[in-house]
């Protein structure tokens, strides 16, 4: 088997929320595999820092994923000025930590809007072009909270669990046009946001560590490598999969 099947040369990827954390880790891995990458987010300064780090094959667009009216123009801009979108990574999302009884309707709706409704809207728009070209890879970024129960993340859990249904249904509709739809469910991945959260709650940090079979947190590179695989010809017969990248957390007792 040639390693060329994992090359993304001549491919263009769009990574939402690609300026920091897991999104930036995914963008780095895609660039290293040969792809051109467009990262989006709301903060231009962060995006500029990201593309400086990513190099000449990286581009950015300032975009608020929750503004659904702007999505068609975003896709048109990228397709017209950079290239056809071969790979879409729906990474942008928000979190809300609160007990269910303390989560307001507004809290819940805000998370669902960002993590689910906006994801579908962008996916639908990108898929129009992918279907025309009879080729494409769409990747959702799920969560452990979509695979088993975790307290104090009711809205986040609901949004990530719903992505499984989205993957399943879109797979059945898009497969005939060679557009593959998969999800990566990251385990506990080291990032500034994650470390700041768990370092303030040592009991929860220990609970998480005990759950992980491999006994350590993952890295953004681990998620990026999974995204490269799912985007490549090496995964051309893989669609409709929820891939945990979690050090064995989903199966460990």
C-alpha positions in Angstrom: 0.0 0.0 0.0 1.3 3.4 -0.9 1.2 6.2 1.6 0.0 8.4 -1.2 -3.5 7.3 -0.4 -3.3 9.5 2.8 -2.0 12.6 0.9 -4.4 15.5 0.6 -2.4 17.3 -2.2 -4.7 19.3 -4.4 -7.5 19.3 -1.8 -9.1 22.3 -0.2 -10.4 22.0 3.3 -12.7 24.4 5.3 -12.2 24.2 9.1 -14.7 26.2 11.2 -13.3 27.5 14.5 -9.9 26.8 13.1 -7.9 29.5 14.9 -7.3 27.8 18.2 -7.5 24.4 20.0 -8.7 21.3 18.3 -9.6 23.3 15.1 -6.1 24.6 14.8 -4.7 21.1 15.4 -6.9 19.8 12.6 -5.8 22.6 10.3 -2.2 21.9 10.9 -2.5 18.2 10.2 -4.4 18.9 7.0 -1.8 21.4 5.8 1.0 18.9 6.6 -0.9 16.3 4.5 -0.7 18.6 1.5 -4.1 20.4 1.6 -4.9 24.0 1.3 -6.9 25.1 4.4 -9.4 27.9 5.0 -9.9 28.5 8.7 -12.9 30.6 10.0 -13.8 32.2 13.2 -15.1 35.5 14.7 -11.7 37.0 15.8 -9.6 38.2 13.0 -6.4 38.7 15.1 -6.6 35.0 16.2 -7.1 33.9 12.6 -4.1 35.9 11.3 -1.9 34.3 14.0 -3.2 30.9 12.9 -2.4 31.3 9.2 1.1 32.7 10.0 1.7 29.5 11.9 0.1 27.3 9.2 2.0 28.8 6.3 1.4 29.7 2.7 -1.3 27.1 2.1 -3.6 28.6 4.7 -6.3 31.2 4.3 -8.8 32.7 6.7 -12.3 34.2 6.6 -13.9 36.1 9.5 -17.3 34.4 10.0 -19.8 33.9 12.8 -21.2 30.4 12.2 -24.4 31.3 13.9 -25.2 33.9 11.2 -26.9 31.5 8.8 -27.7 34.3 6.3 -24.0 34.7 5.7 -23.3 31.0 5.0 -24.1 31.0 1.2 -21.8 34.0 0.6 -19.0 32.4 2.7 -19.1 29.3 0.5 -19.4 31.3 -2.7 -16.4 33.4 -1.7 -14.2 30.4 -1.0 -15.3 28.5 -4.1 -14.8 31.5 -6.3 -11.5 32.9 -4.9 -9.6 30.0 -3.4 -11.1 26.8 -4.8 -13.7 24.1 -4.5 -14.2 22.8 -1.0 -13.3 19.1 -1.0 -13.3 18.7 2.8 -15.5 20.4 5.4 -14.6 20.0 9.1 -17.5 21.3 11.3 -15.4 22.1 14.4 -16.8 25.4 15.7 -18.9 25.0 18.8 -19.6 26.4 22.2 -20.0 24.8 25.7 -22.2 25.6 28.6 -21.5 24.1 32.0 -24.5 24.0 34.4 -26.8 21.6 36.1 -29.9 20.8 34.0 -32.1 22.6 36.5 -29.9 25.7 36.2 -29.8 25.7 32.4 -32.3 28.2 30.9 -34.1 27.9 27.6 -31.9 30.7 26.3 -28.7 28.8 27.3 -30.0 25.6 25.7 -31.1 27.2 22.5 -27.8 29.1 22.1 -25.8 25.8 22.3 -28.1 24.0 19.9 -28.0 26.9 17.5 -24.2 26.9 17.3 -23.4 23.2 17.6 -26.2 21.7 15.6 -28.4 24.1 13.5 -25.5 26.1 12.1 -23.5 22.9 11.4 -26.4 21.6 9.3 -26.8 24.9 7.4 -23.1 25.0 6.5 -23.0 21.3 5.6 -26.0 21.7 3.3 -24.4 24.6 1.5 -21.0 22.9 1.0 -22.6 19.6 0.0 -24.4 21.3 -2.9 -21.0 21.8 -4.6 -19.6 18.4 -3.5 -22.6 16.6 -5.0 -22.1 18.4 -8.3 -18.5 17.3 -8.3 -19.4 13.8 -7.1 -16.7 14.0 -4.4 -16.4 15.3 -0.8 -15.6 14.5 2.8 -17.7 16.1 5.6 -16.5 15.6 9.2 -18.5 16.6 12.3 -16.7 17.1 15.6 -18.6 15.2 18.2 -17.8 14.6 21.9 -17.7 12.0 24.6 -20.8 13.8 25.9 -22.6 12.5 22.8 -21.6 8.9 23.6 -22.3 8.6 27.3 -23.8 10.6 30.1 -21.8 13.4 31.7 -23.4 15.7 34.2 -23.6 19.5 34.0 -23.4 19.6 30.2 -27.0 19.0 29.2 -27.2 21.4 26.3 -23.8 20.4 24.9 -24.6 16.7 25.3 -27.9 17.1 23.4 -26.2 19.0 20.6 -23.4 16.5 20.2 -25.7 13.5 20.4 -27.8 15.0 17.7 -24.8 15.0 15.4 -25.0 11.3 15.3 -28.4 11.4 13.7 -27.2 14.1 11.3 -24.3 11.8 10.3 -26.6 8.8 9.8 -29.2 10.6 7.7 -26.8 12.6 5.6 -24.8 9.4 4.9 -27.8 7.8 3.4 -28.6 10.8 1.2 -25.0 11.7 0.1 -23.3 8.4 -0.4 -24.6 7.8 -3.9 -22.8 11.0 -4.9 -19.5 9.9 -3.3 -19.8 12.5 -0.6 -18.8 10.8 2.7 -20.0 12.0 6.1 -18.3 11.0 9.3 -17.7 12.3 12.8 -14.8 12.3 15.2 -15.6 12.1 18.9 -12.6 13.6 20.7 -11.9 12.3 24.2 -10.3 14.7 26.7 -7.8 16.7 24.7 -5.2 19.1 26.1 -6.0 22.7 25.2 -5.8 25.9 27.1 -9.6 25.9 27.6 -9.7 22.3 28.8 -6.8 22.6 31.1 -8.1 25.8 32.6 -11.4 24.1 33.3 -10.1 20.8 34.9 -7.4 22.5 36.9 -10.1 24.4 38.7 -11.9 21.1 39.6 -9.3 18.5 40.7 -12.0 15.9 41.6 -13.4 16.0 38.1 -9.9 15.9 36.6 -9.2 12.7 38.6 -12.5 11.3 37.5 -11.7 11.9 33.9 -8.2 10.5 34.2 -9.6 7.3 35.8 -11.9 6.8 32.9 -9.2 6.9 30.2 -7.7 3.4 29.5 -4.5 4.8 28.2 -4.2 7.0 31.4 -3.4 10.3 29.8 -5.0 13.1 27.9 -4.9 13.3 24.1 -3.5 16.0 21.9 -4.9 18.2 19.1 -2.6 16.4 16.8 -4.4 13.1 17.6 -7.6 14.6 16.3 -5.9 16.2 13.3 -4.4 12.9 12.3 -7.9 11.3 12.4 -9.3 14.1 10.3 -6.5 13.5 7.7 -7.3 9.8 7.5 -11.1 10.4 7.1 -10.5 13.0 4.4 -8.1 10.8 2.4 -8.5 8.2 -0.3 -7.4 5.7 2.4 -10.9 6.1 3.9 -12.8 6.1 0.6 -15.1 3.3 1.7 -15.7 4.7 5.1 -18.9 6.8 5.7 -21.4 7.0 8.5 -18.8 6.4 11.2 -18.5 8.0 14.6 -14.8 7.6 15.4 -13.8 8.0 19.1 -10.3 9.3 19.5 -10.3 8.9 23.3 -7.5 6.6 24.6 -10.2 4.0 25.2 -12.4 6.1 27.4 -15.7 4.9 25.9 -15.0 1.3 26.7 -13.0 1.5 29.9 -14.7 0.6 33.2 
